[in-house]
Amino acid sequence: MGMMTDNPTNHNIKSWAEDERPRERMLQKGYAALSDVELLAILIQSGTKEKSAVDLARSIMHLGKNNLSALSRLGIKDLQSVKGIGKARAISIVAALELGRRRQIAESLQKKKISSSKDAEEILVPLLSDVNQERFVVMYLSISNKLLHYELLSSGGTTSTVVELKMIFRSAILHLASRIIVAHNHPSGQLKPSHADKQLTQRIAETGKLMDVQLVDHLIIGDNQYFSFADEGLI
């Protein structure tokens, strides 16, 4: 009796035909030819006795509802719920997704001017919609609205974060900013500003007047949408 070729112990990236290996496909056809699952399989590197790296990648994508935005909301412990994904692999995946966000930031910093809430939204919504913790960020602008610097000021729990005014204006002075746009996300997706949001906006605006740094807008981000304090006449 011949040996079975589909033994699960052979479900390893090295056992696949060359044209089926994600790394080989990337070398031969370029990264654009690879699916999300195949790219994840490269990060995972190797499979287990029961599953190949691609099988594990499929399980991870399923956990993320087959959507990269939903996947990027998952934490290290969430990914570890997939059998075969340990802490090291989970960290690698989370790190890769965070690098994707930071690439967006780097590209955004090349934008010449931020002249409206729409300009700010194009940068901030992709960065803040896919995180399950509340983050507070500041965009520092020149007098002509050129984006000088972007900074993640704080990251908190699912409902609140701590913002220190001195940190906002310390960076404004450091980068010689004349104007600022602040933003934070609501992981719940609710865009309506809370009483605390309104109070914080007022405090930033008042401190800005003393420092000769204008608060241009405060955006709340949620579910790929935004609320603008400036557009609503609240600044």
C-alpha positions in Angstrom: 0.0 0.0 0.0 1.4 3.4 -1.0 1.9 6.2 1.4 -0.8 8.8 1.6 0.3 12.2 0.3 -2.2 14.2 2.3 -0.9 13.3 5.7 -1.7 16.3 8.0 1.9 16.1 9.4 3.0 17.3 5.9 0.9 20.4 6.1 3.9 22.7 6.2 4.8 25.6 3.9 7.9 23.7 2.7 5.8 20.7 1.5 3.8 22.7 -1.0 4.4 22.8 -4.7 6.6 25.8 -5.5 4.0 27.8 -7.2 1.7 27.4 -4.2 4.1 28.8 -1.7 3.2 32.4 -0.8 6.8 33.5 -0.5 7.7 32.0 -3.8 4.6 33.5 -5.4 5.7 36.9 -4.1 9.1 36.5 -5.6 7.8 35.3 -8.9 4.7 37.5 -9.3 5.0 40.4 -6.8 3.2 41.1 -3.6 0.1 42.5 -5.5 -0.6 39.0 -6.8 -1.0 37.6 -3.2 -4.3 37.4 -1.4 -4.7 38.7 2.2 -4.6 35.1 3.4 -1.3 34.5 1.6 0.3 37.6 3.0 -0.8 36.6 6.5 0.7 33.1 5.8 4.1 34.8 5.1 3.9 36.5 8.5 3.0 33.2 10.2 5.9 31.5 8.4 5.1 27.9 9.1 2.2 25.7 10.0 1.5 23.2 12.7 1.1 19.4 12.5 -2.6 19.9 11.9 -2.7 23.0 9.8 -0.6 24.7 7.2 0.4 28.4 7.5 -2.3 29.2 4.9 -4.9 27.3 6.9 -3.9 29.3 10.0 -4.1 32.5 8.0 -7.7 31.6 6.9 -8.7 31.0 10.5 -7.3 34.4 11.4 -9.1 36.1 8.5 -12.3 34.3 9.6 -11.9 35.7 13.1 -11.5 39.1 11.6 -14.7 38.6 9.6 -12.6 38.4 6.4 -12.1 42.1 6.6 -8.7 43.8 7.2 -10.4 46.7 9.1 -12.1 44.3 11.5 -8.9 42.3 11.8 -6.9 45.3 12.7 -9.2 45.8 15.7 -8.1 42.5 17.2 -5.5 42.4 20.0 -2.8 39.9 20.7 -5.1 37.8 23.0 -7.8 37.7 20.4 -5.4 36.3 17.8 -4.1 33.7 20.3 -7.6 32.2 20.4 -6.7 30.6 17.0 -5.1 27.3 17.8 -1.6 27.4 16.5 -1.1 31.1 17.0 1.1 31.8 20.0 2.2 35.1 21.5 5.1 35.6 19.1 3.0 35.1 16.0 0.2 37.2 17.3 2.7 40.0 18.1 4.1 39.8 14.5 0.6 40.2 13.0 -0.4 43.1 15.3 2.9 44.8 14.5 2.4 44.4 10.8 -1.0 46.0 11.0 0.3 48.9 13.1 3.1 49.5 10.5 0.3 49.8 7.9 -1.3 52.6 10.0 2.0 54.3 10.4 2.7 54.2 6.7 -0.6 56.1 6.3 0.7 58.7 8.7 4.0 59.1 6.9 2.1 59.6 3.6 -0.3 62.0 5.2 2.6 64.2 6.4 3.5 64.8 2.8 0.1 66.5 2.3 0.7 70.2 1.6 -2.3 71.8 3.4 -5.1 70.9 5.7 -7.7 73.6 4.9 -11.0 71.9 6.0 -12.5 69.2 8.1 -12.7 67.1 4.9 -8.9 67.3 4.5 -8.4 66.3 8.1 -10.9 63.5 7.8 -9.1 61.9 4.8 -6.1 61.4 7.1 -7.8 60.7 10.4 -10.7 58.4 9.6 -8.5 55.6 8.2 -6.2 55.8 11.2 -8.7 55.9 14.0 -11.7 53.9 12.8 -10.1 50.5 13.2 -8.9 50.6 16.8 -10.8 49.3 19.8 -9.2 51.7 22.3 -9.9 55.4 22.4 -7.0 57.4 21.0 -6.4 61.2 21.1 -4.2 62.7 18.3 -3.1 66.2 17.4 -2.2 67.6 14.0 0.1 70.6 14.1 -0.2 73.2 11.3 1.7 76.2 10.2 0.0 79.6 9.7 -0.7 78.6 6.1 -2.2 75.2 7.2 0.7 73.1 6.2 0.9 69.9 8.2 4.0 70.0 10.3 3.6 67.1 12.6 1.2 64.4 13.7 1.2 63.0 17.2 -0.6 60.2 19.1 -1.0 62.0 22.4 -2.7 59.3 24.4 -4.3 55.9 24.2 -6.7 54.7 26.8 -9.5 52.2 27.5 -12.6 51.6 25.4 -14.5 54.6 26.9 -12.0 57.3 27.8 -8.5 58.6 27.6 -6.4 61.1 29.4 -5.3 64.3 27.7 -2.8 66.7 29.2 -3.0 70.2 27.8 0.6 70.8 28.5 1.6 68.0 26.2 -0.5 69.4 23.4 1.1 72.8 23.6 4.6 71.6 24.4 4.6 69.9 21.0 3.0 73.0 19.4 5.9 75.1 20.6 8.5 72.5 19.6 7.2 72.3 16.0 6.5 76.1 15.8 2.8 75.4 15.1 0.4 78.2 14.8 -2.7 76.1 14.5 -3.8 72.6 15.7 -6.5 70.1 14.9 -7.3 67.6 17.6 -9.2 64.3 17.1 -10.2 61.2 19.0 -12.2 58.1 18.2 -15.2 56.6 19.8 -14.8 52.8 19.6 -18.6 52.5 20.0 -19.1 54.3 16.7 -21.3 56.9 18.4 -20.3 60.3 17.0 -22.3 62.6 19.3 -19.9 64.6 21.5 -20.2 64.0 25.2 -20.2 66.7 27.8 -16.6 65.9 28.6 -15.7 66.2 24.9 -17.2 69.7 24.8 -15.4 70.7 28.0 -12.1 69.5 26.7 -12.6 71.3 23.5 -13.3 74.6 25.4 -10.2 74.1 27.6 -8.0 73.5 24.5 -9.4 76.5 22.7 -8.9 78.8 25.7 -5.4 77.6 26.4 -4.6 78.0 22.7 -5.6 81.7 22.9 -3.1 82.2 25.7 -0.4 80.4 23.7 -1.2 82.1 20.4 -2.1 78.7 18.9 -5.5 78.4 17.3 -7.7 75.4 17.7 -9.0 74.9 14.2 -11.2 71.9 14.8 -11.9 68.9 17.0 -13.0 65.7 15.1 -14.7 62.7 16.6 -14.1 59.5 14.5 -16.3 56.4 14.5 -17.3 53.7 12.0 -15.5 55.5 9.1 -17.5 58.7 9.8 -16.7 61.9 11.6 -18.1 64.8 13.6 -16.5 68.2 13.2 -16.9 70.7 16.1 -16.0 73.5 13.6 -18.5 72.5 11.0 -21.2 72.4 13.7 -20.3 75.8 15.0 -19.0 74.5 18.3 -15.6 76.2 18.1 
